Amino acid sequence: MRSPLEYAAACVPHSTNFYALDDEQRVDVGTLYVRTPLEARVLGASYICKNLADHLAGFASRYTPAHRIAIYCARGGLRSSSVATVLGNIGYRIWRITGGFKAYRNEILSFYQTLPPYRFVVLDGNTGSGKSELILALERSIDLEGMARHKGSAFGEILGAQPKTMKFENELHFELTRLGSLEAIAIEAESRTIGRVTTPASVYAAMQAGKRVWIDCSIDDRIKRTVREYGAISQEFFDRSIARITPLIARTVLKEIRESFAKRDLETCAFLLLTEYYDKVYKKPPHIDAVVRFDTLANACAELEAIRQCV
């Protein structure tokens, strides 16, 4: 029952927002409350009644009284209690989250401070080796890049706008609790910071202690995968991304990379970026527990699943 901006910033994963107050109304009520609390409550109640009336048809089309519905606002106060009263009188089974989103966030932070004993199989490998593809194909896995909406590299913004770290933490908590800690979970090797999003310290420490598997892949397959994932980027995006790594690439190579992209010779561009930048900057870690050859998706997944079951 939060305003659209509140909900967009962070929410309980997979919840649906039927705002009690929209963004402007929330500001109106908050500003008035400082001067005259009673008038603010009257104004807020009138807004809530109007918004709820607008929401009811859509709400009723999605949910029946057979559903068990938990609702929340920022602190479990007037917004959620007002809506709960109306929906309860209609016949819906309603639970209010005590303390609202603030209490939920405290539970999230407590979870990360006392993280259960999760075990990870950490997929490492050269850029373009198919780690993300394998993560999506495995049943017990967590897609950190998907949650962070960033590929974790200079060109990582291809996935669009990133969520705030708070929202990322909520999504990660949801997946960790859904999968549970009884069996190992596959996860991709990442820096602690993925773009502008930061992985909780306890989760990152557990990843560092996990079983590290190197994904081996031919350079031809890496080039094809890179072109498939990044081939549609614009010249503007390419220029902005390449500028971040310009100091780390030899001038002659950089010139060839720029020219090959401008000519849409994407295979040459990908080959040069992979061999002259990524493979030189992102070194193979000193300790690897196992190597899996990614020739076919089925075979690689089968090998990884066998490794995961032994962890």
C-alpha positions as CSV (number, residue, x, y, z in Angstrom):
1,M,0.0,0.0,0.0
2,R,2.9,2.3,-0.7
3,S,3.3,5.2,-3.1
4,P,4.7,4.3,-6.5
5,L,8.1,5.9,-5.8
6,E,8.4,4.0,-2.5
7,Y,7.5,0.7,-4.2
8,A,9.9,1.3,-7.1
9,A,12.8,2.0,-4.7
10,A,12.3,-1.2,-2.7
11,C,9.5,-3.7,-2.0
12,V,8.8,-7.2,-0.7
13,P,9.7,-9.2,-3.8
14,H,6.8,-10.3,-6.0
15,S,4.3,-8.1,-4.1
16,T,1.8,-6.1,-6.1
17,N,1.3,-2.4,-5.3
18,F,-2.2,-0.9,-4.7
19,Y,-1.1,2.4,-3.4
20,A,-3.1,4.0,-0.6
21,L,-1.5,7.4,-1.5
22,D,0.2,8.3,-4.7
23,D,3.4,10.2,-4.7
24,E,1.9,13.7,-4.7
25,Q,-0.7,12.9,-2.2
26,R,1.9,11.4,0.2
27,V,3.8,14.7,0.0
28,D,0.6,16.7,0.6
29,V,-0.4,14.7,3.6
30,G,3.1,14.7,5.1
31,T,3.5,18.5,4.6
32,L,0.1,19.2,6.2
33,Y,0.8,16.8,9.1
34,V,3.6,19.0,10.4
35,R,1.2,21.9,10.8
36,T,-2.2,20.3,11.6
37,P,-2.2,16.6,12.2
38,L,-6.0,16.3,12.2
39,E,-6.5,18.0,8.9
40,A,-3.7,15.8,7.5
41,R,-5.6,12.6,8.6
42,V,-8.8,13.9,7.1
43,L,-7.0,14.7,3.8
44,G,-5.2,11.3,3.9
45,A,-8.4,9.4,4.5
46,S,-10.2,11.2,1.6
47,Y,-7.3,10.3,-0.7
48,I,-7.2,6.7,0.5
49,C,-11.0,6.3,0.0
50,K,-10.8,7.6,-3.6
51,N,-7.7,5.5,-4.5
52,L,-9.2,2.3,-2.9
53,A,-12.4,2.9,-4.9
54,D,-10.3,3.1,-8.1
55,H,-8.3,-0.1,-7.1
56,L,-11.2,-2.3,-6.0
57,A,-12.3,-3.6,-9.4
58,G,-8.7,-4.6,-10.3
59,F,-8.2,-6.1,-6.9
60,A,-11.3,-8.2,-7.1
61,S,-10.4,-9.5,-10.5
62,R,-7.1,-10.8,-9.2
63,Y,-8.0,-12.0,-5.7
64,T,-10.9,-13.8,-4.1
65,P,-11.8,-14.2,-0.4
66,A,-10.1,-17.7,-0.7
67,H,-6.7,-15.9,-1.0
68,R,-4.7,-15.1,2.1
69,I,-3.5,-11.6,1.7
70,A,-0.7,-9.8,3.6
71,I,-0.5,-6.0,3.2
72,Y,2.0,-3.4,4.3
73,C,2.9,0.2,4.1
74,A,6.0,2.0,5.5
75,R,5.4,1.2,9.2
76,G,2.2,-0.7,9.3
77,G,0.2,2.4,10.2
78,L,-2.7,4.3,8.8
79,R,-2.4,3.4,5.2
80,S,-2.4,-0.4,5.7
81,S,-4.9,-0.3,8.6
82,S,-7.4,1.8,6.5
83,V,-7.2,-0.5,3.6
84,A,-7.3,-3.6,5.8
85,T,-10.5,-2.4,7.4
86,V,-12.3,-2.0,4.1
87,L,-11.1,-5.2,2.5
88,G,-11.8,-7.2,5.7
89,N,-15.4,-5.9,5.8
90,I,-15.8,-7.0,2.2
91,G,-14.8,-10.5,3.1
92,Y,-11.1,-10.8,2.3
93,R,-8.8,-12.5,4.7
94,I,-6.2,-9.8,5.5
95,W,-3.0,-9.9,7.5
96,R,-1.2,-6.6,8.2
97,I,2.6,-6.9,8.4
98,T,3.4,-5.6,11.9
99,G,5.8,-2.7,11.6
100,G,5.4,-2.6,7.8
101,F,8.2,-2.4,5.4
102,K,10.6,-1.1,8.1
103,A,10.1,-4.2,10.1
104,Y,10.6,-6.3,7.0
105,R,13.9,-4.6,6.3
106,N,15.0,-5.2,9.8
107,E,14.4,-8.9,9.3
108,I,16.4,-8.8,6.1
109,L,19.4,-7.1,7.8
110,S,19.2,-9.5,10.7
111,F,19.2,-12.4,8.2
112,Y,22.4,-11.2,6.6
113,Q,24.1,-10.5,9.9
114,T,23.5,-14.1,11.0
115,L,23.6,-15.8,7.6
116,P,22.7,-19.5,7.7
117,P,25.4,-21.9,6.6
118,Y,24.9,-21.6,2.8
119,R,27.3,-23.5,0.5
120,F,28.0,-22.2,-2.9
121,V,29.4,-23.7,-6.1
122,V,31.0,-20.6,-7.7
123,L,31.2,-20.5,-11.5
124,D,34.3,-18.7,-12.7
125,G,35.7,-18.4,-16.2
126,N,36.8,-16.1,-18.9
127,T,34.4,-13.4,-20.2
128,G,32.0,-15.0,-22.7
129,S,32.4,-18.6,-21.4
130,G,28.7,-19.0,-20.7
131,K,28.6,-18.7,-16.9
132,S,25.3,-16.7,-16.9
133,E,23.8,-19.2,-19.4
134,L,24.6,-22.1,-17.1
135,I,23.3,-20.3,-14.0
136,L,19.9,-19.8,-15.7
137,A,19.8,-23.4,-16.8
138,L,20.6,-24.9,-13.4
139,E,17.7,-25.5,-11.0
140,R,19.4,-24.6,-7.7
141,S,21.1,-21.4,-8.7
142,I,21.0,-17.6,-8.1
143,D,21.4,-15.1,-10.9
144,L,23.2,-12.2,-9.2
145,E,23.7,-10.3,-12.5
146,G,20.0,-10.6,-13.3
147,M,19.0,-9.3,-9.9
148,A,21.6,-6.4,-10.1
149,R,20.6,-5.8,-13.7
150,H,24.3,-5.4,-14.6
151,K,26.8,-7.7,-16.3
152,G,29.6,-6.7,-13.9
153,S,31.9,-5.3,-16.6
154,A,32.6,-2.1,-18.5
155,F,29.7,-3.0,-20.9
156,G,27.5,-4.2,-18.0
157,E,24.9,-1.5,-18.2
158,I,23.4,-3.4,-21.2
159,L,20.6,-4.7,-18.9
160,G,19.3,-1.2,-18.2
161,A,18.7,0.8,-15.1
162,Q,20.0,-0.9,-11.9
163,P,17.8,-1.3,-8.7
164,K,18.9,0.3,-5.5
165,T,21.0,-2.0,-3.2
166,M,18.1,-2.3,-0.8
167,K,15.9,-3.8,-3.5
168,F,18.7,-6.1,-4.6
169,E,19.2,-7.3,-1.0
170,N,15.5,-8.0,-0.8
171,E,15.5,-10.1,-4.0
172,L,18.6,-12.0,-2.9
173,H,17.1,-12.7,0.5
174,F,13.9,-14.1,-1.3
175,E,16.0,-16.4,-3.4
176,L,18.2,-17.6,-0.6
177,T,15.2,-18.4,1.7
178,R,13.3,-20.0,-1.2
179,L,16.2,-22.4,-2.0
180,G,17.2,-23.0,1.6
181,S,20.7,-23.9,2.9
182,L,20.4,-27.7,3.0
183,E,21.9,-28.2,-0.5
184,A,24.6,-26.2,-2.3
185,I,23.6,-23.4,-4.6
186,A,25.3,-22.5,-7.9
187,I,26.3,-18.8,-8.3
188,E,28.5,-16.8,-10.6
189,A,31.8,-15.4,-9.4
190,E,31.4,-11.7,-9.1
191,S,33.1,-8.8,-7.4
192,R,31.3,-7.7,-4.3
193,T,30.1,-4.6,-6.2
194,I,28.1,-5.3,-9.4
195,G,27.8,-1.9,-11.1
196,R,26.4,0.3,-8.4
197,V,24.9,-2.6,-6.3
198,T,26.7,-4.2,-3.4
199,T,26.4,-7.8,-2.3
200,P,25.9,-8.3,1.5
201,A,29.3,-9.0,3.1
202,S,28.2,-12.3,4.6
203,V,27.0,-13.6,1.3
204,Y,30.1,-12.5,-0.5
205,A,32.3,-14.2,2.2
206,A,30.3,-17.4,1.8
207,M,30.9,-17.2,-2.0
208,Q,34.6,-16.7,-1.5
209,A,34.6,-19.9,0.6
210,G,32.7,-21.9,-1.9
211,K,33.8,-24.6,-4.3
212,R,35.2,-22.7,-7.3
213,V,34.6,-24.2,-10.8
214,W,36.3,-22.9,-13.9
215,I,34.2,-22.9,-17.0
216,D,36.3,-23.7,-20.0
217,C,35.2,-22.7,-23.4
218,S,36.6,-22.2,-26.9
219,I,37.5,-18.7,-28.1
220,D,35.1,-19.2,-31.0
221,D,32.2,-19.9,-28.7
222,R,33.1,-17.0,-26.5
223,I,33.1,-14.7,-29.5
224,K,29.8,-15.9,-30.8
225,R,28.2,-15.6,-27.3
226,T,29.7,-12.0,-26.9
227,V,28.3,-10.9,-30.3
228,R,24.9,-12.5,-29.5
229,E,24.7,-10.6,-26.2
230,Y,26.2,-7.3,-27.1
231,G,25.8,-7.1,-30.9
232,A,22.8,-4.7,-30.8
233,I,24.4,-2.0,-28.7
234,S,24.5,1.5,-30.1
235,Q,27.5,3.5,-31.1
236,E,26.9,5.8,-28.2
237,F,26.7,3.0,-25.7
238,F,29.9,1.5,-27.2
239,D,31.8,4.8,-27.0
240,R,30.7,5.4,-23.4
241,S,31.6,1.9,-22.3
242,I,35.0,1.7,-24.1
243,A,36.0,5.1,-22.6
244,R,36.0,3.4,-19.2
245,I,38.7,0.9,-20.2
246,T,40.7,3.0,-22.7
247,P,43.7,3.4,-20.3
248,L,44.0,-0.4,-20.0
249,I,44.3,-1.1,-23.8
250,A,47.2,-0.5,-26.1
251,R,46.5,2.4,-28.5
252,T,47.0,0.4,-31.6
253,V,44.6,-2.3,-30.4
254,L,42.1,0.3,-29.2
255,K,42.1,1.9,-32.7
256,E,41.4,-1.5,-34.2
257,I,38.6,-2.2,-31.8
258,R,37.0,1.2,-32.6
259,E,37.3,0.7,-36.3
260,S,36.0,-2.9,-36.3
261,F,32.9,-1.8,-34.3
262,A,32.3,1.1,-36.6
263,K,32.4,-1.2,-39.6
264,R,30.1,-3.7,-37.7
265,D,32.8,-6.3,-37.9
266,L,31.6,-7.5,-34.5
267,E,33.5,-10.8,-34.5
268,T,36.9,-9.0,-34.7
269,C,35.8,-6.4,-32.2
270,A,34.8,-9.1,-29.7
271,F,38.0,-11.1,-30.3
272,L,40.1,-8.1,-29.6
273,L,38.2,-7.1,-26.5
274,L,38.3,-10.6,-25.1
275,T,41.9,-11.3,-25.8
276,E,43.5,-7.9,-25.4
277,Y,41.4,-6.6,-22.5
278,Y,39.3,-9.1,-20.5
279,D,41.7,-12.0,-20.5
280,K,44.5,-9.8,-19.4
281,V,42.7,-7.8,-16.7
282,Y,40.6,-10.7,-15.3
283,K,43.2,-13.3,-14.4
284,K,42.4,-16.9,-13.6
285,P,42.2,-17.2,-9.8
286,P,45.1,-19.1,-8.2
287,H,42.8,-21.7,-6.7
288,I,40.4,-23.8,-8.8
289,D,38.6,-26.8,-7.4
290,A,37.3,-28.2,-10.7
291,V,37.1,-27.5,-14.4
292,V,34.0,-28.0,-16.5
293,R,34.2,-27.8,-20.3
294,F,31.2,-26.0,-21.8
295,D,30.8,-27.8,-25.2
296,T,27.1,-28.4,-24.8
297,L,24.7,-26.9,-22.3
298,A,23.3,-30.3,-21.3
299,N,26.7,-31.9,-20.6
300,A,28.1,-28.8,-18.7
301,C,24.9,-28.7,-16.6
302,A,25.2,-32.4,-15.8
303,E,28.8,-32.0,-14.7
304,L,28.0,-29.0,-12.6
305,E,25.0,-30.7,-11.0
306,A,27.2,-33.7,-10.0
307,I,29.7,-31.3,-8.5
308,R,27.0,-29.4,-6.6
309,Q,25.6,-32.6,-5.1
310,C,29.0,-33.4,-3.6
311,V,29.5,-30.1,-1.9
